[in-house]
Structures are given as C-alpha cells and as structure tokens.
Amino acid sequence: MKKLLAAAAVAALALTGCASGGNTETTEDKDTFVVGMECAYAPFNWKTSEETDTSVPLGSSGYADGYDVRVAQYIADELGMDLEIKTISWDGLLPALDSGEIDAVIAGMTANEEREEGADFTTPYYDSEGMIMIVRKDSEEATYTDIQQFSGKNVVGQKGTNYDDVIDQIQGVNHVTPKQQYGEMIVALQQGDVDGITAEMAVAEGVIAANPDLTVVQFDEGKGFEADTTVSIALKEGTRDSDFFKKVQEALDNLDTETRKEWMSEAVQNQPAGE
C-alpha cells in the first residue's frame, strides 16, 4: 500500500485540505472521531456528490465514500462517537495526525518501520495480497508473466507510495516521474505515455471495470513484486498504551474477515466510473 516519505521530510510537509491549528482536546474528551483520508483512492476512499447508504457528508463539498469510510464509520459506532471525515492530501495525513487535527488516518496506509517513527498503527484491516500491474489490453505487455519483462518499458507509480517504490525492482526499467494521484496514472497509460502502472487487485478491479481498454497482469509465483499490501489505521504516536488506542484495536478485532471482504467487494462495485 502507500509508503511514507522520509520521516524528516514529513515533519516539514504542510497540511492541506483542512483548517490550520492543532486540536487541544484529548481524544477521550471528544464526541467526534475525526478521520483523515484523500478521498481520491477508490475503492478505498473517494469523493462523490451523491449520498449513499455508506457515505459520510463532507460539509458543503459532497460526500466521502468507499471501504475506508465503512471502516471509519464502524469504528466510530463501536466507540459511541460521531464520525467526521476530513479530506487531506496524502502528504498531509501524518502531519495532521501529529498536530491533533485528526484522530486517525484510515486511508489505505501500510504500516512500516519508517511510519512507526511518527505514528502508532493497529493491526491490518485489509490485505490486497500482492502487487500487480495494469496495462493496455491490446499491448504486448498484457502477455507478460514476469516483472523483469518490463525492463526498458515506461512504468509509473504514485508519488510517496509503495506503487512508486516497487518499480525499481525491475532491472533496466524506465522509472517515469511519479504522479500525485492515481487517476493521473490511468490517463498516462491510456494516452500511451507509459506502458504499465502498478496496482493492487482491489484497486485494479475497479479500474478495469471503468476502463475496458485496460487489463491486469498477474505475475507467476516468484516473478512478481515484493511488497507489503496490508493497510492499517494510524493513530497518534505514543498512544499505543492509551485506552483510546485499545478501544480502536478491540473494535477492529471484532470486525470479522468475511465482513471485511464483503465491504471491499461492495466498494469495488459501487465506486464511481473513472476512479
């Protein structure tokens, strides 16, 4: 899933998409569970103008929906709190958490040693089970079974994420300058600017459904990317032993695997066309 930029750089990143200033209340004193996400990473999260049974209002700017929203609403309900979603750029999520602007990041974020230096993570709430590639259906790349066959090809990922980092596992690849948002990667592929874009199956299923000119390349065993594709909830650094962290983790522990898979399947089916 998405991989954090260097920890030193994160501290300097500016928060976008929400009001400035920290939250001086402790989480235990609050009635609202404030969660940050991009709202631009379907099927995990997206922004829509249409209200649905699973969406959450974004003030006057529409609604947030998707798998992460379902998980966030479930956690809020288990905590007995109202849910508020804040749309924040990817680079601003952890700084927002650190400043107290949000209580949690639920945004398809993978826990790793680098991120653990600035946040405390729950156990994973979803696993996409492997990294794949999306290519044009009528291209020679559609027949590939080994990532090394992309040597010399143009491949792009999303900036500051695992999607970008794994590309360098391909020897001799032309690692194209990463895009800010996933949708830009799709456009680059369709326009022929790149030969492949990295993805996880949950994301790829929605992309293919909305773009029949594209297809998925799944690699033979031992011939694919090495990548952690689990995602976890990020909570404020130093709170692992707090009652709040333990309550969030307990709620997550009670969310069974079958329900998690069902919610993802529904998110893939319901995501807006073109995401």
C-alpha atoms as one frame of an Amber mdcrd trajectory, in Angstrom:
protein
   0.000   0.000   0.000   1.158   3.532   0.388   4.644   4.183   1.698   5.675
   7.218   3.704   8.210   9.747   2.534  11.330  10.078   4.679  10.462  10.887
   8.290  12.483  14.084   8.287  10.620  15.343   5.262   7.251  14.524   6.754
   7.776  16.930   9.630   8.162  19.767   7.149   5.172  18.942   4.969   2.279
  21.385   5.073  -1.227  20.198   5.789  -3.753  20.746   3.035  -7.479  20.193
   2.809  -8.429  21.180   6.368  -8.254  24.075   8.780  -4.974  25.045  10.383
  -4.228  24.754  14.072  -3.970  21.820  16.440  -6.695  20.202  18.497  -6.089
  20.716  22.205  -8.736  18.235  23.369  -7.688  14.719  24.274  -9.380  12.052
  22.185 -11.148  10.665  25.250 -12.825  14.064  25.831 -14.301  14.263  22.340
 -17.662  13.188  20.970 -16.456  13.050  17.361 -13.991  10.641  15.755 -12.141
  12.737  13.141 -10.573  10.671  10.355  -8.321  11.850   7.538  -8.162  10.370
   4.027  -7.508  11.543   0.461 -10.990  10.802  -0.882  -9.254  10.106  -4.205
  -8.166   6.470  -3.912 -11.030   4.204  -4.942 -12.141   1.677  -3.882 -10.623
   2.574  -0.513 -11.970   6.119  -0.499 -13.451   8.620  -2.918 -15.466  11.833
  -3.065 -18.934  11.939  -4.592 -21.814  14.369  -4.982 -24.348  11.619  -4.337
 -25.424  10.476  -0.895 -25.489   6.696  -0.392 -26.189   4.303   2.457 -22.445
   4.209   3.218 -21.371   7.798   2.538 -20.425  10.478   5.087 -21.000  14.224
   4.467 -18.011  16.463   3.742 -19.658  19.686   4.816 -20.837  21.569   1.748
 -18.457  19.773  -0.632 -20.229  16.474  -1.152 -19.676  13.105   0.455 -16.873
  10.671   1.243 -17.485   7.031   0.398 -15.612   3.765  -0.001 -14.116   0.951
   2.010 -12.176   3.223   4.374 -15.349   5.180   5.111 -17.162   1.954   6.031
 -14.342   1.008   8.384 -14.209   4.507   9.898 -17.981   4.536  10.484 -17.819
   1.100  12.079 -15.029   2.193  14.445 -16.898   5.399  15.353 -20.066   3.441
  16.086 -18.160   0.988  18.277 -16.633   3.918  20.178 -20.027   5.571  20.579
 -18.789   8.651  18.701 -19.942  10.655  15.695 -17.765  10.390  12.579 -16.208
  13.307  10.730 -14.151  12.786   7.565 -11.554  15.361   6.555 -10.206  15.366
   3.000  -6.435  15.773   3.257  -3.702  15.317   0.671  -1.627  12.161   1.033
   1.473  14.082   2.119  -0.539  15.916   4.776  -2.140  12.954   6.526   0.521
  12.102   9.098   1.337  15.747   9.867  -2.399  16.262  10.504  -2.383  13.308
  12.869   0.682  14.603  14.682  -0.807  18.084  15.125  -4.080  16.735  16.513
  -6.136  17.981  13.565  -7.397  14.423  13.085  -7.663  11.435  15.418  -6.791
   8.744  12.894  -5.660   8.048   9.350  -7.796   5.433   7.614  -6.607   5.803
   4.050  -5.147   2.603   2.645  -1.886   3.217   4.521   0.660   0.471   5.098
   2.453   0.353   8.440   6.246   0.078   8.230   9.276   0.910  10.347   9.591
   4.370   8.838   5.983   5.290   9.535   6.078   3.769  13.003   8.546   6.508
  13.918   5.743   9.051  13.627   2.529   7.139  14.355   1.185   4.084  16.149
  -0.592   1.539  13.935  -3.286  -1.016  14.602  -3.193  -4.477  13.121  -4.143
  -4.536   9.402  -7.771  -4.028   8.447  -7.280  -5.252   4.859  -4.744  -7.121
   2.741  -4.782  -6.852  -1.053  -2.440  -9.857  -1.169   0.113  -8.728  -3.692
   1.128  -6.040  -6.171   0.263  -6.369  -9.845   0.407  -4.215 -12.999  -2.274
  -2.607 -15.162  -1.552  -2.326 -18.893  -3.435  -1.633 -22.119  -5.420  -4.687
 -23.147  -4.154  -4.632 -26.751  -0.467  -4.289 -25.782   2.288  -6.897 -25.754
   2.683  -6.240 -22.032  -0.689  -7.899 -21.464   1.006 -11.284 -22.053   3.845
 -10.762 -19.556   4.292 -13.118 -16.595   7.461 -11.694 -15.027   8.092  -8.145
 -13.814  11.545  -8.273 -15.439   9.847  -8.363 -18.843   9.109  -4.678 -18.196
  12.829  -3.913 -18.457  13.193  -0.946 -20.807   9.485  -0.123 -20.524   7.959
   3.057 -19.146   6.326   2.382 -15.781   4.810   4.941 -13.411   3.576   4.895
  -9.801   2.002   7.308  -7.340   4.321   9.718  -5.546   5.324   8.791  -1.996
   3.751   5.321  -2.127   4.666   1.666  -2.490   3.284   1.922  -6.017   6.282
   4.045  -6.903   8.944   2.331  -4.779   8.409  -1.190  -6.159   9.113  -0.108
  -9.732  12.850  -0.147  -9.055  12.634  -3.914  -8.519  12.504  -4.118 -12.337
  16.028  -4.123 -13.734  16.536  -1.587 -16.522  13.048  -0.112 -16.217  12.371
   3.463 -17.277  11.019   4.700 -13.953   8.758   7.578 -15.001   8.339  10.561
 -12.668   5.545   9.577 -10.265   2.088  11.134 -10.374   0.358  12.905  -7.495
  -2.916  10.973  -7.821  -3.807   7.529  -9.087  -6.199   8.838 -11.700  -3.311
  10.629 -13.417  -1.545   7.283 -13.802  -4.560   5.815 -15.574  -4.674   8.724
 -18.031  -0.938   8.389 -18.739  -1.403   4.695 -19.532  -4.381   5.243 -21.809
  -2.586   8.010 -23.682   0.415   5.769 -24.299   2.791   7.838 -22.189   3.612
   4.770 -20.088   3.454   1.018 -20.658   2.293  -0.011 -17.202   1.057   1.277
 -13.848   1.435  -0.529 -10.542  -1.657  -1.547  -8.585  -3.193  -3.873  -6.049
  -6.036  -6.148  -7.080  -8.697  -4.288  -5.090  -7.800  -1.074  -6.912  -7.254
  -2.763 -10.276 -10.696  -4.398 -10.321 -12.397  -1.027 -10.196 -10.034   0.494
 -12.757 -10.662  -2.331 -15.224 -14.427  -2.208 -14.697 -14.453   1.501 -15.563
 -11.861   1.229 -18.356 -12.430  -1.843 -20.576  -9.411  -0.911 -22.705  -7.152
  -1.866 -19.786  -6.310  -5.227 -18.232  -4.407  -6.735 -15.314  -1.056  -8.524
 -15.465  -0.667 -11.076 -12.677   2.824 -12.480 -12.400   3.944 -16.077 -11.955
   4.908 -17.153  -8.454   8.319 -15.766  -7.574   8.264 -13.453 -10.603   6.297
 -10.568  -9.136   6.903  -7.623  -6.835   7.937  -7.972  -3.224   5.641  -5.630
  -1.333   3.569  -5.378   1.834  -0.012  -4.763   0.722  -1.693  -4.699   4.129
  -3.288  -1.480   5.371  -3.688  -0.337   8.977  -5.190   2.508  10.993  -2.674
   5.151  12.070  -3.186   6.772  15.482  -1.104   9.425  17.196   2.461   8.480
  18.122   2.839   7.428  21.750  -0.793   6.388  22.277  -0.394   2.633  21.905
  -0.921   2.081  25.638  -3.855   4.503  25.873  -7.461   3.459  26.425  -8.428
   5.034  23.118  -5.920   3.028  21.076  -7.002  -0.157  22.837 -10.671   0.556
  22.127  -9.971   1.159  18.434  -7.946  -2.051  18.238 -10.639  -4.000  20.071
 -13.290  -2.738  17.664 -11.106  -3.760  14.739 -10.524  -7.188  16.256 -14.287
  -7.709  16.326 -14.644  -6.985  12.598 -14.606 -10.438  11.021 -12.771 -11.327
   7.821 -15.945 -12.160   5.913 -17.391  -8.697   6.563 -14.145  -7.012   5.552
 -14.140  -8.856   2.222 -17.838  -8.128   1.680 -17.311  -4.398   2.249 -14.407
  -4.324  -0.191 -16.407  -6.176  -2.817 -19.228  -3.650  -2.440 -16.786  -0.736
  -2.609 -15.270  -2.069  -5.857 -18.770  -2.466  -7.294 -20.029   0.948  -6.170
 -17.042   3.188  -6.866 -17.654   5.961  -9.410 -16.836   5.256 -13.045 -13.428
   6.582 -13.953 -11.932   6.129 -10.490
